[in-house]
Amino acid sequence: MQAIDRELKHLIVEALVLEDVEPDSIDPEAPLFVEGLGLDSIDALELAMAIERKYQVTFDADDERNREIFATVRSLATFVAAERA
């Protein structure tokens, strides 16, 4: 799981062009939206597309779990690992 966490942190910084954020400074348990990194809904769409390209997983826009899935780096990593298994 730590490998996916690390990859996702780098992907977040690269895909969202977060120039003042170092991937290693992102806490895998910290919220990605509002608090934490302060991402917004546009960032979520861009991040979803980047994750889909890199890991060949898909997100359903109507999935009520999306808020949970995108809550933290760790929850994203858990989703990606489960989808790839």
PyMOL commands that set and color helices and strands:
alter all, ss='L'
color gray80, all
select helices_A, chain A and resi 2-15+23-25+41-55+66-69+73-84
alter helices_A, ss='H'
color red, helices_A
deselect
rebuild
show_as cartoon
